[in-house]
């Protein structure tokens, strides 16, 4: 196998849960192949550079293998190598999200009347 559809490769590499979700991501521009926006049927070859946006994460990977089947995560991880710059940026975003203040983390269960008043006053100040 010399090449493979990009939507099928993204599904096999476990970036997306289903092939149809991978296809929709490619169509909406969340995936770039060599800096360009491909179509779902575009062929991927070993050595190609792919940028994948999944949620707030951006993966920059280089294709290292092709697979016609979706296997376990350990096998899927061998299909690509993440670029050092992409990994660094992704870890920075994860750290920033972890450090961001989220008022709802302090509330356990349904807010009490006092909690709702505090939230309302906080929203009014913003």
TORNU-66842 format. One record per residue: residue number from 1; x, y, z of N, C-alpha, C in turn; chain. Coordinates in pm, whole numbers, always signed. Each point is the difference from the previous one (the first is absolute). Layout:
REM TORNU-66842
+-----+--------+--------+--------+--------+--------+--------+--------+--------+--------+-------+
|  nr |   n_px |   n_py |   n_pz |  ca_px |  ca_py |  ca_pz |   c_px |   c_py |   c_pz | kette |
+-----+--------+--------+--------+--------+--------+--------+--------+--------+--------+-------+
| NUM |      X |      Y |      Z |      X |      Y |      Z |      X |      Y |      Z |     A |
...
+-----+--------+--------+--------+--------+--------+--------+--------+--------+--------+-------+
This chain:
REM TORNU-66842
+-----+--------+--------+--------+--------+--------+--------+--------+--------+--------+-------+
|  nr |   n_px |   n_py |   n_pz |  ca_px |  ca_py |  ca_pz |   c_px |   c_py |   c_pz | kette |
+-----+--------+--------+--------+--------+--------+--------+--------+--------+--------+-------+
|   1 |    +84 |   -117 |     +0 |    -84 |   +117 |     +0 |    +90 |   +125 |     +0 |     A |
|   2 |     -5 |    +76 |   -110 |    +84 |   +119 |    -12 |    -68 |   +125 |    +53 |     A |
|   3 |   -133 |     +4 |    -13 |    -73 |   +117 |    +48 |   -136 |    -42 |    +54 |     A |
|   4 |    -66 |    +95 |    +67 |   -128 |    -29 |    +64 |    -80 |   +130 |    +10 |     A |
|   5 |   -132 |    -10 |     -6 |    -85 |   +118 |    +15 |    +28 |    +66 |   +134 |     A |
|   6 |     +0 |   +134 |     +2 |    +33 |    +72 |   +124 |   -105 |    -25 |   +107 |     A |
|   7 |   -128 |     -6 |    -36 |   -102 |    -23 |   +102 |    +14 |   -140 |    +62 |     A |
|   8 |    +37 |    -97 |    -80 |    +19 |   -136 |    +51 |   +124 |     -7 |    +89 |     A |
|   9 |   +107 |    +71 |    -37 |   +121 |     +0 |    +82 |    -26 |    +67 |   +134 |     A |
|  10 |    -72 |   +114 |     +0 |    -31 |    +69 |   +126 |    -82 |    -88 |    +93 |     A |
|  11 |    -91 |    -77 |    -57 |    -80 |    -93 |    +79 |    +87 |   -113 |    +55 |     A |
|  12 |    +87 |    -57 |    -84 |    +86 |   -110 |    +44 |   +102 |    +47 |   +104 |     A |
|  13 |    +45 |   +126 |    -10 |    +97 |    +55 |    +95 |    -68 |    +52 |   +127 |     A |
|  14 |   -132 |    -16 |     +8 |    -79 |    +33 |   +118 |     -5 |   +148 |    +33 |     A |
|  15 |     +6 |    +85 |    -99 |    -23 |   +142 |    +24 |   -150 |    +27 |    +11 |     A |
|  16 |    -81 |    -82 |    -68 |   -145 |    +14 |     +4 |    -64 |   -136 |    +24 |     A |
|  17 |   -116 |     +1 |    +67 |    -64 |   -123 |    +42 |    -59 |    -80 |   -117 |     A |
|  18 |    -55 |    +70 |    -98 |    -57 |    -68 |   -116 |    +57 |    +60 |   -128 |     A |
|  19 |    -13 |    -75 |   -106 |    +51 |    +48 |   -128 |    -83 |   +117 |    -51 |     A |
|  20 |   -129 |     -2 |    +26 |    -85 |   +111 |    -45 |    +34 |   +129 |    +74 |     A |
|  21 |    +38 |     -9 |   +127 |    +44 |   +119 |    +74 |   +132 |    +50 |    -57 |     A |
|  22 |    +90 |    -92 |    -35 |   +127 |    +38 |    -63 |    -26 |    +67 |   -134 |     A |
|  23 |    -92 |    -53 |    -76 |    -35 |    +57 |   -130 |    -56 |   +142 |    +17 |     A |
|  24 |    -87 |    +20 |    +98 |    -57 |   +133 |    +25 |   +108 |    +98 |    +44 |     A |
|  25 |    +96 |    -46 |    +81 |   +108 |    +88 |    +45 |    +87 |    +44 |   -118 |     A |
|  26 |    +26 |    -89 |    -92 |    +79 |    +35 |   -119 |    -77 |   +101 |    -85 |     A |
|  27 |   -130 |    -24 |    -18 |    -82 |    +89 |    -82 |    -13 |   +140 |    +60 |     A |
|  28 |     -1 |    +11 |   +133 |    -16 |   +130 |    +65 |   +132 |    +72 |    +24 |     A |
|  29 |   +110 |    -57 |    -44 |   +129 |    +69 |     +9 |    +74 |    -19 |   +130 |     A |
|  30 |    -37 |    -99 |    +81 |    +69 |    -25 |   +126 |   +126 |    -83 |    -20 |     A |
|  31 |    +22 |    -43 |   -123 |   +117 |    -81 |    -33 |    +72 |    +66 |   -117 |     A |
|  32 |   +132 |    +12 |    +13 |    +81 |    +54 |   -110 |   +108 |   -101 |    -35 |     A |
|  33 |    +21 |    -17 |   -129 |   +103 |    -91 |    -50 |   +102 |    +85 |    -73 |     A |
|  34 |   +121 |     +6 |    +52 |   +108 |    +82 |    -57 |    -44 |   +146 |    -10 |     A |
|  35 |    -73 |    +49 |   +102 |    -42 |   +139 |     +3 |   -122 |    +33 |    -84 |     A |
|  36 |    -55 |    -98 |    -71 |   -116 |    +23 |    -86 |   -121 |    -76 |    +53 |     A |
|  37 |   -116 |    +48 |    -37 |   -125 |    -63 |    +42 |    -38 |   -109 |   -100 |     A |
|  38 |    +12 |   -127 |    +38 |    -28 |   -110 |    -95 |   -148 |    -37 |     -3 |     A |
|  39 |    -35 |    -84 |    -94 |   -133 |    -63 |     -4 |    +13 |   -135 |    +69 |     A |
|  40 |   -110 |    -59 |    +48 |     +8 |   -127 |    +74 |    +63 |   -115 |    -78 |     A |
|  41 |     -9 |     +2 |   -132 |    +55 |   -110 |    -80 |   +147 |    +21 |    -35 |     A |
|  42 |    +59 |   +109 |    +42 |   +140 |    +28 |    -30 |    +89 |   -108 |    +60 |     A |
|  43 |    +99 |    -42 |    -75 |    +88 |   -108 |    +44 |   +110 |    +52 |    +93 |     A |
|  44 |    +29 |    -78 |   +102 |   +107 |    +29 |    +94 |   +110 |   -102 |    -23 |     A |
|  45 |   +124 |    +46 |     +4 |   +115 |    -90 |    -16 |    +91 |    +13 |   +122 |     A |
|  46 |    +84 |    -98 |    +19 |    +97 |     +4 |   +110 |    +91 |   +121 |    -22 |     A |
|  47 |    +18 |    +79 |   +107 |    +84 |   +119 |     -7 |    -80 |   +129 |    -14 |     A |
|  48 |   -130 |     -9 |    -26 |    -84 |   +120 |    -11 |    -18 |    +65 |   +136 |     A |
|  49 |    -13 |   +133 |     -2 |    -21 |    +78 |   +122 |   -148 |    +38 |     +8 |     A |
|  50 |    -63 |    -32 |   +112 |   -143 |    +25 |    +20 |    -20 |    +82 |   +127 |     A |
|  51 |    -91 |    +98 |     -9 |    -40 |    +78 |   +117 |   -146 |    -30 |    +28 |     A |
|  52 |    -29 |    -43 |   +123 |   -136 |    -41 |    +36 |    -48 |    +84 |   +118 |     A |
|  53 |   -116 |    +64 |    -16 |    -64 |    +73 |   +110 |   -112 |    -88 |    +55 |     A |
|  54 |    +15 |    -41 |   +124 |   -103 |    -81 |    +67 |    -33 |    +70 |   +131 |     A |
|  55 |   -113 |    +68 |     +4 |    -35 |    +79 |   +118 |    +92 |   +121 |     +8 |     A |
|  56 |    +59 |    +22 |   +116 |    +95 |   +110 |    +14 |   +145 |    -47 |    -18 |     A |
|  57 |    +17 |   -125 |    -38 |   +133 |    -57 |    -23 |    +38 |     +9 |   -147 |     A |
|  58 |   +125 |    +32 |    -27 |    +51 |     +0 |   -137 |   +118 |    -97 |     -5 |     A |
|  59 |    -15 |   -106 |    -78 |   +105 |   -101 |    -16 |    +72 |    +25 |   -131 |     A |
|  60 |   +132 |    +11 |     +3 |    +81 |     +6 |   -121 |    +78 |   -131 |     -6 |     A |
|  61 |    -31 |    -82 |   -100 |    +58 |   -134 |     -7 |    +60 |    -27 |   -137 |     A |
|  62 |    +92 |    -96 |     -1 |    +59 |    -50 |   -124 |    -42 |   -146 |    -12 |     A |
|  63 |    -54 |    -36 |   -114 |    -50 |   -136 |    -23 |   +118 |    -97 |     -6 |     A |
|  64 |     -4 |   -106 |    +83 |   +106 |   -101 |     +4 |    -47 |   -136 |    -48 |     A |
|  65 |   -131 |    -17 |    -12 |    -53 |   -128 |    -45 |   -144 |    +12 |    -45 |     A |
|  66 |    -45 |    -99 |    -74 |   -138 |     -4 |    -49 |    -65 |   -128 |    +49 |     A |
|  67 |   -131 |     +8 |    +26 |    -71 |   -118 |    +47 |   -143 |     +4 |    -52 |     A |
|  68 |    -45 |   -111 |    -53 |   -136 |     -9 |    -50 |   -100 |    -30 |   +110 |     A |
|  69 |    +51 |    -38 |   +118 |    -88 |    -36 |   +111 |    +26 |    +91 |   +118 |     A |
|  70 |   -100 |    +18 |    +83 |    +14 |    +75 |   +124 |    +38 |    -99 |   +109 |     A |
|  71 |   +114 |    +22 |    +60 |    +48 |    -92 |   +102 |     +3 |    +67 |   +137 |     A |
|  72 |    +68 |    -63 |    +95 |    +11 |    +60 |   +133 |    +81 |   +129 |     -2 |     A |
|  73 |    -15 |    +79 |   +104 |    +67 |   +130 |     +6 |   +151 |    -13 |     -8 |     A |
|  74 |    +56 |   -105 |    +56 |   +145 |    -18 |     -6 |    +48 |    -19 |   -143 |     A |
|  75 |    -80 |    -73 |    -80 |    +35 |    -17 |   -141 |    -23 |   +129 |    -77 |     A |
|  76 |   -109 |    +68 |    +28 |    -32 |   +125 |    -71 |   +110 |   +104 |    +23 |     A |
|  77 |    +60 |     +0 |   +117 |   +106 |    +98 |    +33 |   +124 |    -22 |    -87 |     A |
|  78 |    +18 |   -121 |    -54 |   +116 |    -27 |    -85 |    -20 |    +49 |   -143 |     A |
|  79 |   -121 |    +44 |    -34 |    -27 |    +46 |   -136 |    +49 |   +142 |    -25 |     A |
|  80 |    +38 |    +72 |   +107 |    +44 |   +139 |    -16 |   +100 |    +38 |   +108 |     A |
|  81 |    +77 |   +105 |    -30 |    +88 |    +64 |    +99 |    -44 |   +144 |    +13 |     A |
|  82 |    -14 |    +46 |   +123 |    -38 |   +140 |    +21 |   +126 |    +86 |     -8 |     A |
|  83 |    -10 |   +114 |    -68 |   +115 |    +88 |    -15 |    +32 |    +63 |   +136 |     A |
|  84 |   +127 |    +28 |    +28 |    +36 |    +59 |   +130 |    -66 |   +136 |    +23 |     A |
|  85 |     -7 |    +85 |   -104 |    -64 |   +130 |    +16 |   -149 |    -15 |    +29 |     A |
|  86 |    -65 |    -90 |    -72 |   -143 |    -24 |    +21 |    -28 |    -53 |   +140 |     A |
|  87 |    +84 |    -91 |    +47 |    -17 |    -56 |   +134 |    +18 |   +108 |   +106 |     A |
|  88 |   +101 |    +85 |    -19 |    +26 |   +108 |    +96 |   -120 |    +95 |     +8 |     A |
|  89 |    -53 |    +41 |   -116 |   -115 |    +91 |     -1 |   -124 |    -66 |    +61 |     A |
|  90 |    -19 |   -127 |    -28 |   -116 |    -71 |    +54 |     +8 |    -12 |   +152 |     A |
|  91 |   +119 |    -28 |    +53 |    +17 |     -9 |   +145 |    -18 |   +136 |    +67 |     A |
|  92 |    +41 |   +109 |    -68 |    -21 |   +135 |    +54 |   -149 |    +31 |    +11 |     A |
|  93 |    -77 |    -37 |   -101 |   -145 |    +23 |     +3 |    -65 |    -81 |   +111 |     A |
|  94 |    +43 |   -123 |    +18 |    -54 |    -85 |   +106 |    +28 |    +63 |   +136 |     A |
|  95 |   +121 |    +50 |    +18 |    +38 |    +62 |   +128 |    -80 |   +127 |    +25 |     A |
|  96 |    -19 |    +83 |   -102 |    -80 |   +122 |    +16 |   -145 |    -33 |    +35 |     A |
|  97 |    -56 |   -100 |    -64 |   -137 |    -41 |    +32 |    -12 |    -53 |   +142 |     A |
|  98 |   +103 |    -69 |    +44 |     -3 |    -56 |   +135 |     +8 |   +110 |   +106 |     A |
|  99 |    +75 |   +107 |    -30 |    +19 |   +108 |    +97 |   -113 |   +103 |     -2 |     A |
| 100 |    -83 |     -1 |   -103 |   -107 |    +99 |    -11 |   -101 |    -18 |   +114 |     A |
| 101 |    -45 |   +113 |    +55 |    -96 |     -3 |   +110 |   -139 |    -33 |    -54 |     A |
| 102 |    -64 |    -93 |    +62 |   -135 |    -39 |    -39 |    -87 |     +2 |   +125 |     A |
| 103 |    -91 |    +98 |    +12 |    -82 |    +11 |   +122 |    -85 |   -124 |    +28 |     A |
| 104 |    -42 |    -70 |   -104 |    -88 |   -115 |    +22 |    +71 |   -117 |    +67 |     A |
| 105 |   +131 |     +1 |     +3 |    +74 |   -110 |    +66 |    -23 |     -1 |   +150 |     A |
| 106 |    -29 |   +118 |    +57 |    -19 |     +8 |   +145 |   -140 |    -44 |    +42 |     A |
| 107 |    -92 |     -5 |    -93 |   -138 |    -35 |    +32 |    -18 |   -150 |    -16 |     A |
| 108 |    -50 |    -61 |   +104 |    -26 |   -144 |     -2 |   -151 |    -20 |    -13 |     A |
| 109 |    -44 |    -65 |   -105 |   -143 |    -24 |    -18 |    -74 |   +126 |    -42 |     A |
| 110 |   -126 |     +4 |    +33 |    -85 |   +114 |    -37 |    +36 |   +119 |    +88 |     A |
| 111 |    +10 |   +122 |    -59 |    +35 |   +117 |    +80 |   -111 |    +34 |   +101 |     A |
| 112 |    +42 |    +40 |   +119 |    -96 |    +45 |   +101 |    -41 |   +143 |    -33 |     A |
| 113 |    -94 |    +52 |    +77 |    -47 |   +138 |    -23 |   +116 |    +98 |    +18 |     A |
| 114 |    +84 |    -25 |   +100 |   +116 |    +86 |    +24 |    +99 |     -9 |   -116 |     A |
| 115 |    +23 |   -121 |    -51 |    +90 |    -18 |   -115 |    -52 |    +74 |   -122 |     A |
| 116 |   -133 |     -8 |    -22 |    -58 |    +69 |   -116 |    +16 |   +151 |    +13 |     A |
| 117 |    -18 |    +52 |   +119 |    +17 |   +145 |    +21 |   +145 |    +42 |    -26 |     A |
| 118 |    +95 |    -82 |    +45 |   +141 |    +31 |    -26 |    +30 |     -4 |   -148 |     A |
| 119 |    -53 |    -99 |    -71 |    +20 |     -8 |   -145 |    -62 |   +119 |    -71 |     A |
| 120 |   -121 |    +39 |    +42 |    -66 |   +115 |    -63 |    +79 |   +128 |    +23 |     A |
| 121 |    +52 |    +19 |   +122 |    +78 |   +122 |    +26 |   +132 |     -4 |    -78 |     A |
| 122 |    +57 |   -118 |    -15 |   +124 |    -12 |    -78 |    -25 |    +32 |   -147 |     A |
| 123 |   -113 |    -49 |    -54 |    -35 |    +28 |   -140 |    -31 |   +148 |    -22 |     A |
| 124 |    -65 |    +64 |    +98 |    -34 |   +142 |    -14 |   +125 |    +88 |     +0 |     A |
| 125 |   +106 |    -43 |    +68 |   +124 |    +77 |     +4 |    +75 |     -8 |   -131 |     A |
| 126 |    -17 |   -107 |    -74 |    +73 |    -21 |   -126 |    -50 |    +87 |   -110 |     A |
+-----+--------+--------+--------+--------+--------+--------+--------+--------+--------+-------+
